[in-house]
Amino acid sequence: MSVERWVLNYAAVRFMPHRETAEFVNVGVVAACPEIDFFDFKLMPRRAARVRKFFPEVDRDIFEKSLAAIDVDFKTRRNIGKLLTEGCEDLSTASARAKVEEFTSLMRRRESILHFSEPRTCLTDDPQAKVKDLYDRLVNRSFAKTPEYSEEVMQRRLNDHLREWKLRKLYKLNKKIGDHDFHVMLPFVAFGASQRAEQAIKPLNLDRSEPTTIYTHGDEWVVRFRRLKKRSMLPARMIVPIVRPEADVSRIKAADDIGKSLSEIGVDVVDFNDLTRLHELAKFVA
């Protein structure tokens, strides 16, 4: 017995208070399936700590009121009542096409600080469940919950940032720093005229499930950098962009301890989402 599947159009809702920097945080997901007249959405809580941490200078009321306004608008459009019920009438091709255009037009709207990503599509046999899945992936970043995979994602994002900043050509990828007896593989390394590693970047994910795993993973790199420095092989500027826990005092303290230990070695520790500071540090003059 075959399972019926439909094309779901979806987009991320983005909070972008400063158009000049184009920095944003995904704060929700909106989706539509014209074939079955489906429209649904999911938004993050209005007092989300992530938004305040990423944009501390923005008035909280502005964000909360903007999110509340779009919540009211989307609720008037929500239509999931007949979803997957027996006897649901199929829309005509023309009607379905019109609804696709309606969704696309909605996504072109630009509120004062809320924007939408470019609409994308996927196939699903359960649109409601898919909306929740998309929210977990695009807002809760469930794809990054595996620490090792998360650092791979961080490296790919950093690679994209370096290209955007026109700095990518200054860095070599995945180079060994050290000597025959001891060396460390670093993802981004800039060499000076003498072919010595002058600057390097190593993203570090400290958003782990418990303090012990944060200390364990962080201490591995503290020891590596300390040993490189003792051998006079640590790059003159070693940049470590960090993803920190957003909740749980003990986990936050563990991440802060690791950051402090790295700083004491002479490592430049920066929040991975602080693109302005990261951009400044990433600049390299040979």
C-alpha positions, 0 to 999 in steps of 0.5 A, spaced: 500 500 500 503 506 497 503 512 502 501 519 499 506 524 499 505 532 498 510 537 496 511 542 502 513 549 501 517 552 507 521 558 510 525 560 516 522 566 520 528 570 521 530 576 526 534 581 523 535 587 527 540 590 523 540 590 516 547 593 515 550 586 518 545 581 515 546 577 522 540 574 524 537 568 528 532 563 526 526 564 530 520 560 527 518 556 521 512 557 516 509 552 511 504 551 506 502 545 502 497 547 497 495 541 494 491 540 501 490 547 503 495 546 509 498 552 512 501 552 519 507 555 523 511 554 529 515 560 533 520 560 538 517 563 545 518 571 545 522 571 551 527 566 548 534 567 551 538 566 545 535 572 541 537 576 547 544 573 548 545 574 540 543 581 540 543 584 547 543 591 544 536 590 542 530 592 546 526 586 548 519 589 547 521 590 540 522 583 538 516 580 543 511 585 539 514 583 532 513 576 534 506 577 537 504 580 531 506 575 526 503 570 530 496 573 530 497 574 522 499 566 521 493 564 526 488 567 521 491 563 515 492 557 519 488 551 516 490 544 518 482 542 520 481 537 514 488 535 513 489 527 511 481 526 513 478 521 508 474 525 503 478 531 503 477 535 496 483 536 492 484 543 489 484 544 482 491 545 479 490 553 478 487 553 485 494 550 488 498 554 483 495 560 486 496 558 493 503 557 491 504 564 489 500 566 495 505 563 500 511 566 495 508 573 496 507 572 503 515 570 504 517 576 500 514 581 505 519 584 510 517 586 516 521 591 520 526 586 523 522 580 521 524 577 515 523 570 511 529 565 508 528 563 501 522 558 500 524 551 499 520 545 498 520 537 501 516 531 500 512 529 506 506 524 508 505 528 514 505 536 514 504 537 521 509 533 523 514 535 518 513 543 521 515 540 528 521 537 525 523 543 521 523 547 527 527 542 531 532 543 525 532 550 523 531 553 530 533 548 535 538 546 531 537 539 532 542 537 527 548 540 531 546 536 537 552 531 536 558 534 538 563 531 533 558 533 527 557 540 530 564 542 529 564 540 522 558 544 521 562 550 525 567 549 520 563 549 514 560 555 516 566 559 518 569 557 511 563 560 508 564 566 512 571 567 510 569 567 503 564 572 504 569 576 508 574 575 502 579 572 507 578 565 505 584 565 500 589 567 506 588 560 509 590 553 508 585 547 510 587 542 515 594 543 516 599 540 521 602 544 526 608 542 530 613 537 529 615 530 528 614 528 535 608 532 536 603 536 532 596 538 531 591 538 525 588 545 525 582 546 520 584 554 518 591 556 518 595 562 515 602 562 513 607 568 513 613 569 509 617 564 512 612 559 511 611 559 519 604 558 521 602 565 523 595 565 525 590 559 525 582 558 527 579 552 530 572 552 532 570 549 539 563 546 541 562 546 548 555 546 548 555 539 551 550 535 555 554 535 562 559 539 565 564 533 565 564 532 557 565 540 557 571 539 561 573 533 557 573 536 550 575 543 552 581 540 556 584 536 550 585 542 546 587 546 552 593 541 553 594 541 545 595 548 545 599 549 551 604 543 549 604 547 542 606 554 546 611 550 550 615 548 543 614 555 540 610 552 535 603 555 537 601 560 531 602 567 533 594 568 533 590 562 535 583 564 534 578 559 537 570 561 536 566 557 541 559 555 542 557 555 549 551 552 553 545 557 553 542 554 559 544 550 566 549 554 570 554 548 571 555 547 564 555 555 563 561 555 568 564 549 565 565 552 558 567 559 562 573 555 565 575 552 559 575 559 555 579 562 561 584 556 561 585 558 553 585 565 554 591 564 559 595 560 554 594 566 549 589 564 545 583 569 542 577 566 545 571 569 541 563 567 541 562 563 534 556 568 533 560 574 534 561 575 527 563 582 528 569 580 532 570 574 529 571 578 522 576 582 526 580 577 528 580 573 522 584 578 518 591 576 517 597 581 514 602 577 512 
